[in-house]
Amino acid sequence: MLRYLLESGNVENTFSLLQDGRLYLTTVPSQDTYQLTVRVVDGGSVPKFDTAVINVFVNETGCVPFDTTLM
């Protein structure tokens, strides 16, 4: 099982990241863009992990499209 952790970039706790990787808004965004760093960890006896940067762009309709760039 993979777990996803929000490591940085979550200004004013604007987002919530569930352990299965789903990203949610928890409050009204105060910025137009966010750069979130997410870590994924496997469930092995010696856990393996990786990180990714997710760029979130808040548009005028309130939708939050995002793209990912692996580090």
C-alpha positions as CSV (number, residue, x, y, z in Angstrom):
1,M,0.0,0.0,0.0
2,L,1.2,3.5,-0.9
3,R,0.9,6.5,1.4
4,Y,1.0,10.1,0.2
5,L,2.3,12.9,2.5
6,L,2.1,16.6,1.9
7,E,5.7,17.8,2.8
8,S,5.7,21.5,1.9
9,G,4.0,24.4,0.1
10,N,0.7,24.1,1.9
11,V,0.4,27.8,2.6
12,E,-2.3,28.5,5.4
13,N,-3.2,24.8,5.2
14,T,-5.2,25.4,2.0
15,F,-5.0,21.7,1.0
16,S,-5.5,18.3,2.5
17,L,-3.9,15.3,1.0
18,L,-5.5,11.9,1.9
19,Q,-3.1,9.0,2.4
20,D,-4.4,7.5,-0.9
21,G,-3.2,10.7,-2.8
22,R,-6.4,12.6,-3.3
23,L,-5.9,16.4,-2.9
24,Y,-8.7,18.5,-1.5
25,L,-9.2,22.2,-0.9
26,T,-9.8,22.9,2.8
27,T,-10.2,26.7,2.6
28,V,-10.5,29.4,0.0
29,P,-7.2,29.8,-1.7
30,S,-5.3,33.0,-0.9
31,Q,-2.9,32.7,-3.9
32,D,-3.2,32.1,-7.6
33,T,-0.5,29.4,-7.6
34,Y,0.9,26.8,-5.2
35,Q,3.9,24.5,-5.4
36,L,3.3,21.5,-3.3
37,T,5.9,18.8,-2.5
38,V,4.4,15.4,-2.0
39,R,6.2,12.3,-0.8
40,V,4.9,8.7,-1.5
41,V,6.0,5.9,0.7
42,D,5.4,2.1,0.1
43,G,4.6,-0.4,2.8
44,G,7.7,-2.5,2.5
45,S,9.7,-3.8,5.4
46,V,12.4,-1.3,4.2
47,P,10.1,1.5,3.0
48,K,11.0,3.1,-0.4
49,F,9.9,6.6,-1.2
50,D,9.9,9.3,-3.8
51,T,8.9,12.9,-4.0
52,A,7.1,15.0,-6.6
53,V,6.3,18.6,-7.1
54,I,2.7,19.5,-7.9
55,N,2.0,22.9,-9.3
56,V,-1.6,24.0,-8.6
57,F,-3.1,26.9,-10.5
58,V,-6.3,28.4,-9.1
59,N,-8.4,29.9,-11.9
60,E,-11.3,32.3,-11.8
61,T,-14.0,29.6,-11.7
62,G,-12.6,28.1,-8.6
63,C,-11.5,24.9,-10.3
64,V,-8.0,23.8,-9.3
65,P,-6.2,22.2,-12.2
66,F,-2.7,20.9,-11.5
67,D,0.3,19.2,-13.1
68,T,3.0,17.1,-11.7
69,T,6.8,17.2,-12.2
70,L,8.8,14.4,-10.8
71,M,11.9,15.5,-8.9
